[in-house]
Amino acid sequence: MPAIGHFILHSHVLPQVTAGNYTLRTAQGGLPFPVGTETTHVRVSAPRYVMPTDQILSTFPPANAEGAFSDRLPQIVLKRRTLPWERNPAGGPEVSAQPWLALVLVAEGEASLSTPTPVSGVVTEGLTLPDTNDQDVAQGLYLSVTASVVKKIFPCADDLSMLTHVREVDISDTELMGADDDGWVAVVLANRLPVMEQTDGTPVPVRYMACLVNVEGQLAALPKPGLAVADFAFSRAQDWRPLMQLQLPGGPDDLVMPRAALPAGIQVPGAPRMSRADRAARAAAPVVSNAAFHALDGSRPLGQQAAAAPWAQATHQVTMAARDPAAMTRVREVMANGFRPPIEFYAREKVLKFPVLAHWTFTSTEGATFETLMQSLDTGLLGTLRPEPDAVAGDTAPAPRRAPPEVVATGHLGLDHQSRRGDALRAWYRGPCVPFATDRGAASGKTTLPLAHAADQLRSVVPDGREDLGLAAAFELGRLLALSQLSVVSSLQRFRAEQFGVGRVRSLLDQALPFDLPELLATVGQRRIDLGRFVALTMVKTMADNTEPMLGPQRPLADPGRPLAMSTAELDQRVANGLGLDLGALNKRSAMLGVTGALQASPVVLAPPLKAGADLPSLRAGLMSELQRTLTQVIKPPPPRMVATLATNADALDQLMAGAVDDSTED
């Protein structure tokens, strides 16, 4: 386990099997009799077209961010460590060390992001992925790029393994672990730096989209390895931005019909050549330029003004979209604005499609990075004053001088604080930048701080009687930053729903079970208590200790039955009839010879020998008829007089037989 502040990198963590459908056949031999083969069908599930939000731990740069990101490769962090290797990009069920995921970075105008499309159409034309029934969703997105763009900006097949790794951190290291639960995360890197564009020596911001794509079955389409270069300058692989001004009067049909041609003045790479007649007809058609391009989904006519037209900045667009009731879908649609030109309708070269599992946009601008901000930090502000403004000529009253800040050696700053009750107080605050190295948890002798659930738990009173609100403010800032992520909010909602169901079941069990349930978070020997197993084992033990009230009285293995209500003479006659004896003659002989001598002197009636022809079937039919009659008599409910007689000594089985329905006449 790495120490806090450190992490261990692993090239990969391979799963035991890849995703797909499997058939397990179990056979057993070495027995004196044959045993049939058992067949079991198993499905190993994994994302294929959409990445669940609960599997995305973080992204860099953040979604919809604006800043200087040109010094770091974009990345996406996944919670499940084996996720990038749970499919074989070359096809087949074999586990491969080559990942099937790639993070592609495209600038605005280089590629096109589709609208939701059935998953059968999110791959390149003519390509069929293995096991088409393996679909995690019904609709997905795809990235449309030309072959030239793929060769220029996509990673090589050999680079996929170097752009994906697994990171192991200490579960107590909240800074490196984030919201992960076991300290193992998978990281997928892009192969392109988000630099700015240079126009006449002036840097121009560039809007990028990072797409986590599925390269399954399309490794051959990726570029071949090339020679390394020492430096490079930004240039778009292709510029399809002129299509963003396209708005045809005929609606979406003009784009997909073979006769579609670009209006005069719009030139894009790979545009089909127009004849002179087509060019003249298109020039005469009314074309509205400088209009935002709309998604070709038929949701509204192309002549309608775009909903995003009044918004100038991408940050403001997403902020406004977040107020929509369907904020998650709306934000994704707004971020996709500018990345939906109809490339496949106008490109002369081959257009490739890659399924997109996750995507986000950001803008690379000229600005200070965290490193440059820290290097240029004016440490003189800690305990010193800025220069006072000069007095303006003509002012009669001198400008009020600002009181010096209250700073102590620990880096804490005294600030005015208003409590929830409205009291004006003075409190201490310290930000993350301190004038000396700090040792976390050194005061308590532990390596980790206690877990807090609210900011008020981190408020402390220092020896001078004031409150230290530094940790409480940091907790609240972190909580607000976490809640700004849609994936965190959706995970909290699912957790709340699941815990409500668990609490409801627990309350019902508390009322039904005769014993106390353990705490849900209790641990025994570093193992969590399985509530279902605990209830099952406790119920079995309770029933074993209280068999009489819970299972009923125990019945004897051999029930002698009820006494027969008949006289001795009637009983002797029935026994004699059953043995085929004459009771009168037997009594006369017993008077002279005794009972034993009379029985020895009585002839025994023997059955005639059975014939293999008709005797056996008739005997079998007679036995079955007698057995059926006997069973009918047994199952038939006893008369009310007998029920009244046995009511005092009847057990549970007697009551069940007494209430049985007579179904002897249904056949």
N, C-alpha and C positions, 0 to 999 in steps of 0.2 A: 504494500500500500504506500503510495507516495506521500511525502510530508506536505503539510499545508503550505500553499504557495508554489508547489511544484506539481508537475504532471508527467505521465509516461505516455509516449506515443507508440502505438502498435500499427503495423502495416495493414492488418486486417484481422477480423474475427469472423471466421467462416461458420455458417450454420451446419447442422448435421445433414439436412436435406434442403433442396430448393423448393420454392413455391410451385404448386401444381396438384394434380390428382394422381393418387397412387392406389394400387390394388395389392393387398396383402393376402397371400395364400398360405394357410397353415396346414401342414400334414403331420401325422403321427404314425410311426412305424414301430416294429418290434413287438407287436401284440398278436395273440393267437387268432384274432378276428380282424377283418378290415375296418378301417375308420375313414369316413368321408373327409374330403378336403374342405376346410373352412375358408371362405372368401370374404374379405372385409375391404370396403372402399373408404379411403381417407383423403381429405382435402387439406393441404397445407396452404393457408391464406397469407397473402402479403399484398401491400399496395401495388397497383400497376398503372393506373391512370390518374389517380388523385391521392395526394399525400394527406392523411388525416391531420387536422390541426393539433391534436394532442401529441403527435410524434415530432412536431417542429419545436425545438427548444429555443432557438434564436437565429437571427440572420444578421449579417453585416455586409454592407451598410444597412442601417435600419430602414424599414419601409417608409417611403415618401420623405426621406431625409434630404437635406441640402447641406453640402459641406465639402471639405477637401478630403477626398477618399482615394487619391491617386497613389498613395504609398502602401496600400494593403490590397491583397486580392480579396474579392467578395467571397463569402462563405455562408453555408447553411449548416446548422448543427441539428442532428437527429437524435432522439432519445434512445432508440433501439440500436444497439451496437452492431447487429448483424444485418441491418436493413439494406445497405448498399450491395450485399452479396447474396441476398435471398433469391435472386434470379440469375440465370446464366445468360449473358448478353449474346452469346453465340448460339443459343438454343440448346435444348436437351435438359435432362434432369440432373446432370453432373454438377457438383459444386465447383465454382470457378473463383479464383482469386481476383479476377477482373471484374470490377463493379459494373452494374447495369444502369447506374445513375451518373449523370454529368451535369455540372452547373455551367450554363452558357450565359455569357454576358453580351447583350446586343445593344447598340446605340439606336436612338430613335431614327427610324427610316431604313434600318438594315433588315428588319424581319417583320412579320405580321403575326399577331396573336389572334386566334380564332375565337368565335363565340361558342357557347356550349354546343357540342356536336356528338351524335352517337359514336360510341367508341369504335365501331367498325370503320369509321372514316377518319380517325385521328393519326393514321400512319400513312407513309408514302404510297401513292397509287401503285398497285400491283404487288404490294408487300402484305403478307399475312403472317401475323405472329403465331407462335406455337400455342395450341390449346386455346382456340378462340372463345371457348366457354368460360375461361378464367377471367372474369370481369368483376372488379370491385365496385364499379358504378355503371350506370347506364349511359351517361354523357360525360365527356371530358373536353379539354382544350388541347390544341396543338399549335406548334410554332412552324410557320411557313417560311422557309429560307431557300434561296437559290443555291445551286451547286458552287457558285463562286464565293458566296458568303461562307459556306461550310468550309471551304478550303482555306479561307483567310483567318477566321476567328474561332472555329470549333477546335476542341482538343483532339489530338491524335488518339488512336486506339491504345497505343502504348503508354500514353500519359494518364489514362483514366486511373490506373493503380496508384500513380504518384500524387494525384489530386484528391485522393480519398484515404482517410486514415481513421483510427480509433484513438480516443483520448481517455486516459484513466486518471482520475483525480480523487482526492480524499473526500468522502461523503460529507465531512465536516467543513470543507472549504467552500463556503457559500459564494465566494467571489468567482471561483473557476467552475464550480459545479452548476451554479444557477438554480434552476428548478428541477434538476434531474433527481431521480430517486435512488440510484445505485452508484453514481460516480463514473459510469461508462457512457460515452457518447460517441457517435459517428459524425465525422466532419467531411463535407464535400466542398472543395475549393474550385473557384473559377480559374481559367488560364489567361485572363486578360485584366489589366489594370484599368480602372475607370478614370482615365485622364481627360483633360479638357481639350477642346479644339482650338487651334491657333489660326486666327484670321488676320493677316497683315501684321503679325507679331503680337496681336492682342488676344489674350485667352478668352474663349467663349465657353460658357457652361454647356454641358452635354447631359441630356437625360438618358439614363440607361434603364434597361429591364433585365433582371436576373431571373433565369428560368431553370428550374430543376427538371431536366428532360429524361425520358426513357430512351436509351440507345439500343434496346433489345432488338436484335435482328437487323441492325443497320450499322454494324461496325465497319463493313466494307465501304460505306459512304463517307466515313470520317477521313480527314486529310492524312496524307502520308508524312512521316517525320521529315523535317527540313533542317537546314543549317542554322546554327545558333547565331544570333545577332547581338552586338554589344549595346545598341540603343535603337530607338524607334521613335517615330512621330505619329501622332494620331491622324488617321484618315479613315473615313467610313468605307467599309467594304463595298457597300452600294448605297445609293441615296434614293429611296423611294418616297421621300417627303413630298414631291410635287403631287402625288396621288391624294394627299390629304386635302388638296384644294378641289378635288373632283366632285362635282355634283351634277349628275345628268338629269335632264327633265323627264326622261322615260322611266325613272325609278330603277330598282335593282336589276330589272331584266336587261337593261342596256349593258350591264357589266358582264353578264354571263352569256349573252348571245354571241355567236361567232362574228356577227357584223359589228361588234362594238369597236370603236376607234377613239383614240384620245382627241380631245379638242385641240385646236391650234394654240401653240404657246406652252403646252405642257409636255415636257420631255422627261422621260424616266429611263433608267438603264434597262436594256432588253425589251423596249417597247416594240410591238409589231409594226412593220412598215405599212404605211397607209398609201393607198392609191390617190391619184389626183382628185378623182371624183369623191372619194370618201373624205378627203381633207376639206374639200369645198363644202360638202354637206355638213360636216361637223362644225366648220367655222360659221356657217349660217345658223346653226342651232343656238338657242339662247342658253348660255352657260353662266351660272353664278359662281364666280371665283371667290377665293379667300373665305370659304366656308368650311367648317369642320366636317371631316368625313364621318359618316354614321355607320354603325354596324349593319351588315346586310342580313338582318334577321326578320325584316318585315314588321317590326314593332311600331314603326311610324314612317310616314312618307319622308323621302329625302328632302323635300322642300321645306320641311318644318325646321325651325331654328333649333340648334343643338342646345341641350339643357346646360352643357358646360361652357357655352359661349361667353356668358358674363364673367366667368372666372378667369383671372389672368395667371395666377400662380398655382402650381400643383399642390402646394401645401394648403392653400385656401380651399381648393376643390375638395380634397379629402376631408378637411374639417367640416365643410358644409355637408358632404355626403354622409358623414358619421351621424348626422342628426336624423337621417331617414330611418323609419322603423326597421327596414331590412338593411341595416348598416353594413353588415358583412358583405353582402352581394353588391351593394351600391359602391362601397369603397373599392372593391376589386374592379368594377366597371370603370370608375373614374381613373384609377391608376393605369388601366389599359388604353385610355385615350392617347392617341398618337402612335399606337402600335398596331393599327388595324387597316393598313392600306391593302387593297386587293391584289397582292403580288402575283398570286397564281393565275390571274386572268390576263396579265400583261407581260409576264416574263417569257422570253423566247427560249431560255434554257430550262433545264429540269428543275422543278421545285420539289424540295424534300419536306416531309412533315415529321415532326417529332412530338410524341405525347408530352404534355407539360403537366407535371404533378403539383408544382407550386411556382408562384412567380411574385415578384414585387419590383417596384420602381423606385429610383432615387436620382438625384441630380448632383453631378460633380461640379463644384464651383471653386473659385479661387478663394481660399480662406485659410485660417490657421488651424492646424491640427492640435490635438491634445499635447503632443510633445512640444510644439513651438509655443503654445500658450504657457506651459509650465516653465520653459526656458526663459521666456520674456516676462515672467511674473515679477512685478515690482514688490519685492519683499519689504521695501521701506514703508509700505502702507501699514505694516504691522507695528503699531505703536508710534507712528509719525503722522504728521498732518500734511495735507496738500497745501500748496500756496494759496493764500487768501486772495480773492479778487481785488483789483485795484479800485480805489474810490472813484466814482464818476464825478466829473466837474459839475458843480452846481448843487450837489446834494448837501442838504443842511445837516442831516443826521448821519452819523457814521454807520456803516454797515455792521450788523451784529456779527460778532465773531463766534465761530463754532467752538463748542467745548471740545477739549481733547478727548479722544476715545479712551475707554477704560479697558486696558489690555494687561494681561498677566503673563508670566513666563511660560505657562503651559499652552499659550495660544488661544485661550478663551477670551472672548470679547463680551463686555457688559452691554446689554441692550435692554431697551424698555419693553416690557411684556405686560399684556392685558390678559388676565385670567378669564375663565369662562363665566365667572360671577361678575366680571366687570371691574375687578380691582386692578389698579395700576401698580405694577411691580417692576423689579429689576432682576433680570435673569442672565445667566451665562450661556454663551453659545460658542461652539467651535466647529468649523467646517472640516472637510476631509484633509485639507492641507495643514500640517502641523510643523512647528519649527524643529522637531527632533523625531527620531525614530521611536515608534511605539511598539510595545509587545502586547499583542491581544491576549486577554485572559490572564495576564501575569498576576493581577491582584488576587484572583481566586485560586491560583495554582492549577487551573485547568487549561486545556488547549482550545476549548470552544466556549463561547458565551452562552448563557442560558437562553432558551427559546422564548421569544416574546410573541404575543398574539395581538397586541395593540400598542400604539405609541406611548400611551400613558404608563405602561409597564417599564419604560426606559427612562422615565423622569427620575432624577435623583437630586438629593439635597446635599450640597457640599458643606464643609465645616463652617463657612461664613454665614450660613442660613439661607443662601439663595439656591434656586433650582438650576441644575445643569440640563439644558434642553437640547444638547448637541445630538445625542443618540436618538432621542425622540423625533427630532426633525428629520434626521437621516432615515429613520424607519418610515415616516409618513411620505417622504419624497420617493423612496423605493416602492412603497405600496401604490402610489399614484402612477409611477412609471410602469409597474407591472399591470395595473388595470387598464392602461392605455393599449395593451396588446389584446386583440380580439381573441386570440387562441387562449389566453389566460382566463378571460371572462367566460368563454364557452366551457372550459374545463371546470371552472368553479360552479357553473350552473349544473353540469352533469354530476359533479360531486355532491352538490346539495340535494339533487333529486335521488341519487343512490342512497345517501345517508338518511333521507326521509323514509325511504322504503325499509332500510335496516332498522331505524328507530321504531317504525310501526310494527314490524315483526317482533322486535324485542319486547315492546309493550304487551303484545298479545301473548307471548310466551311467559312473561312475568305473571300474567293472570291465570294461565292454564297450568303451569308446571308447579309442583309442590316444593321446589327448591329454588335457591337464589342463583341468578345467572352471573357469570364473572364480568368484569369490565372488558369492553371491546378492545381497549388498547393495552390490556395487561399482557405481560410477557412472562414466560416461564422458561428459564434457561435459554434466553435469547431467541425463543420461538413464540410466534404469535398464537393465541388461542383460537382454534377453529370452533366457532360457536355451534355449527351444525353437528360436528362430531362430539362436542361436549354434551349437547342435549341428547344425542342418540345413546351414548354410553351411559349417561346418568339415568335415562329412562329404562334401559335394560337392567341396570342394577336395582332400580326402584321396583320394577316388576318382579325381579327375582327375590327380593326381600319381602314383598307383599303379594304373594301369589294368590292367596285366598280372596282378598277384596278386588284385585285387579284382573285376575284371570279366571276366577271361579273355583269351586271345590274340585279336587282331583278325583277322577273316576277310576275305579279299579280296572286292572288289566283284563280280568275275566269276570263278567257280571253274571252271578248265578240266576238272575231273573226273578220274577215275582212268583210266590207260591201258587200252585194250581188249586183252584177252589173246586174240589170234588171229593167224594167219599172214598173210603178204602176199597169197597166192593167195585165201584166204578173204575178205580185205578187198576185193580187186578184184571178186570175184563179187558181194558185197553192194552195192557201189557201183553196179555195172552193173544189178543187179536193181532198185535204187531208181530209176535213171534210165530203166528200160524198154529197155535195150540187150541185144543178144546178144553176150556176152563172147567166144565163139569166133570169130564172124564179124569182130568188131572187132579181134581179134589178127591174123587173116589179112590184113586190109586195112592194119593198121599196119606189117606186115612189108614191104609194097610202098610205101605212101604215107606212112608215118610216123603217129605218134599223132594229131597235129593234123589231117592230111588224112583219116585214118580217121574221126575224130569228125565232120568236116565232111561226109563222104560218107554218114554213117549217118542213116537216116530218123528223124524225131522223132515219137513217138506222141502224138497230140493227144487230149484228152478230148472226148467228144461234147458238143454244146451242151446246157446245162441247160434243162429245161422248168419253167415256173412251177408246174405242177400237182403232180406226185408226186415229182419229182426232188429239189427242195430239202428237203422234210421227211425223205426217206430219207437224203440226204447229211448233214443235220444230226444225225440219229440215229446214223449211222455214226461221225461225228466224236466225238460225245459218248461213244459206247461205247468208242472207241479211247482217248479221253482218260481215261476212268474206269479202263480196264485199265492204262494207263501209270502213273497215280497210285497204283493198287494195288500195282504192282510196285515203285514208288519207296518207298512207305511201309512195305512188307513188310520185316521185319528180314532182314538178309543171313544167309547160311548161316554156321555156326560156323567153317568153314575160312577164309572171308573175314574174319570178325571177328578170328581169330587172326593173320591176315596183316597187318591194318591196326591192330592194337593198339598197335604201337610209335609210329605217326605219327597216331593219332586225336586230334582235338581235342574240345572240349566238345560241339559240335553233333553230331559223329559218335557220341559216346557216348550222347547223347540219342536219336538216331535208332536206334541199335542196341538200346536198351532199350524202344522203343515197342511197344505191344501191337497185334497184327494184328487189326483190327476190320473187315476187308473182308467177312466172312461174316455180320456182324450185320444188315445191311440185307436 
